[in-house]
Amino acid sequence: MDARLPASSIPTLRQLQFLTALQAEGSFVAAAEAVGVTQPTLSAGIKELETALGATLVERGRMGAVLTPAGEAAAEHALRALSEVEELVRTVHSAGKPFSGAFRLGAIPTIAPFLLPRALPVLKSRYPELRLKLREDLTARLIDALRARTLDAALIALPYTAQGIATATVAEDEFLFLAPEGHPLAKRNDLSPEHLKHEDVLLLDDGHCLRDHALSVCNLAPGRNTADAGATSLYTLVQMVSGGMGVTLLPKLAAEGGAAAGAKVVLRPFADPVIGRSIGVAWRAGGQREEEARALADVLRNLFKTLASRV
């Protein structure tokens, strides 16, 4: 028995592009502009897709276009299907040539602005044909994007365990104590995480892995002498410390990248260095870009070794 669907019910790639554009833009006019067609062409394509699938995918109204539940489900599948096709094209074009063509790299906000300015010139020099597409986001969303094949690799903080995701450590990142100028703890020679238990420790908002690493390092419980600072970036957190609102932990990578430059703060290492997190590369285990993700990890590992030798 032939279980294949009739050709008339199988959407075209163009129709799937129309649907995903409509989901992203929220109107026929904006979606048509995004994919480079006229509005009537896009509207006709959506109608043909609805006929092929036998379901209403879009509710049309004065406020724009809203996808129905069936439309949302179809759009999610369409994104994955289009991503698979793009990966097929990349694989064929770049067979035997690592980092040729587009490589979609994600990075968390506490790594991206401090590592990428150093890493990108090295990558570009080694792989001249590389076209890097960057995305900065929280770890959980980057992992989802790896699984959905909309990212090829991601720079995240480790340890982080996720099913179907492989990781490689490239460097250990020490945590430093950050306090306002004149803070009593900045004068101690025996500074340890234990001393922070009597301080107001400022943390990034929930969802940032750095927050969890800081709590773990200091053996602190959320809400006791810690506070979500309402900050989503290390730059903002530094300014809050500078303003006398508390103390915090700052990754050495960020400190060396200038996160505290110009602020009225004091940076001090702990008496015994505190390794708060590892920096690593994550990718989809067994994916088409696994070899390149491993190569990226090797490049970054060597970069950190070079930087360490200059200290």
Secondary structure as the mmCIF struct_conf table of DSSP 4:
data_model
#
loop_
_struct_conf.conf_type_id
_struct_conf.id
_struct_conf.beg_label_comp_id
_struct_conf.beg_label_asym_id
_struct_conf.beg_label_seq_id
_struct_conf.end_label_comp_id
_struct_conf.end_label_asym_id
_struct_conf.end_label_seq_id
HELX_LH_PP_P HELX_LH_PP_P1 ARG A 4 PRO A 6
HELX_RH_3T_P HELX_RH_3T_P1 ALA A 7 SER A 9
BEND BEND1 ILE A 10 ILE A 10
HELX_LH_PP_P HELX_LH_PP_P2 PRO A 11 THR A 12
HELX_RH_AL_P HELX_RH_AL_P1 LEU A 13 GLU A 25
BEND BEND2 GLY A 26 SER A 27
HELX_RH_AL_P HELX_RH_AL_P2 PHE A 28 VAL A 35
TURN_TY1_P TURN_TY1_P1 GLY A 36 GLY A 36
BEND BEND3 VAL A 37 VAL A 37
HELX_RH_AL_P HELX_RH_AL_P3 GLN A 39 LEU A 53
TURN_TY1_P TURN_TY1_P2 GLY A 54 GLY A 54
BEND BEND4 ALA A 55 ALA A 55
STRN STRN1 VAL A 58 GLY A 61
TURN_TY1_P TURN_TY1_P3 ARG A 62 MET A 63
STRN STRN2 GLY A 64 LEU A 67
HELX_RH_AL_P HELX_RH_AL_P4 PRO A 69 HIS A 93
TURN_TY1_P TURN_TY1_P4 SER A 94 GLY A 96
TURN_TY1_P TURN_TY1_P5 PRO A 98 PHE A 99
STRN STRN3 GLY A 101 ALA A 107
TURN_TY1_P TURN_TY1_P6 PRO A 109 ILE A 111
HELX_RH_AL_P HELX_RH_AL_P5 ALA A 112 ARG A 126
TURN_TY1_P TURN_TY1_P7 PRO A 128 GLU A 129
STRN STRN4 LEU A 130 GLU A 136
HELX_RH_AL_P HELX_RH_AL_P6 THR A 139 ARG A 147
TURN_TY1_P TURN_TY1_P8 ALA A 148 ARG A 149
BEND BEND5 THR A 150 THR A 150
BEND BEND6 ASP A 152 ASP A 152
STRN STRN5 ALA A 153 LEU A 158
BEND BEND7 PRO A 159 PRO A 159
TURN_TY1_P TURN_TY1_P9 GLN A 163 GLY A 164
STRN STRN6 ILE A 165 PRO A 180
TURN_TY1_P TURN_TY1_P10 GLU A 181 GLY A 182
HELX_RH_3T_P HELX_RH_3T_P2 PRO A 184 LYS A 187
BEND BEND8 ASN A 189 ASP A 190
HELX_RH_3T_P HELX_RH_3T_P3 PRO A 193 HIS A 198
BEND BEND9 GLU A 199 GLU A 199
STRN STRN7 VAL A 201 LEU A 203
HELX_LH_PP_P HELX_LH_PP_P3 LEU A 204 ASP A 205
TURN_TY1_P TURN_TY1_P11 ASP A 206 GLY A 207
HELX_RH_AL_P HELX_RH_AL_P7 CYS A 209 CYS A 218
TURN_TY1_P TURN_TY1_P12 ASN A 219 ASN A 219
TURN_TY1_P TURN_TY1_P13 PRO A 222 GLY A 223
BEND BEND10 ARG A 224 ASN A 225
STRN STRN8 THR A 226 ASP A 228
BEND BEND11 GLY A 230 GLY A 230
BEND BEND12 THR A 232 SER A 233
HELX_RH_AL_P HELX_RH_AL_P8 LEU A 234 SER A 242
TURN_TY1_P TURN_TY1_P14 GLY A 243 GLY A 244
BEND BEND13 MET A 245 MET A 245
STRN STRN9 VAL A 247 VAL A 247
STRN STRN10 THR A 248 PRO A 251
HELX_RH_AL_P HELX_RH_AL_P9 LYS A 252 GLU A 256
TURN_TY1_P TURN_TY1_P15 GLY A 257 GLY A 262
BEND BEND14 ALA A 263 LYS A 264
STRN STRN11 VAL A 265 ARG A 268
BEND BEND15 ALA A 271 ASP A 272
STRN STRN12 VAL A 274 ARG A 284
TURN_TY1_P TURN_TY1_P16 ALA A 285 GLY A 286
TURN_TY1_P TURN_TY1_P17 GLN A 288 ARG A 289
HELX_RH_AL_P HELX_RH_AL_P10 GLU A 290 ARG A 310
#
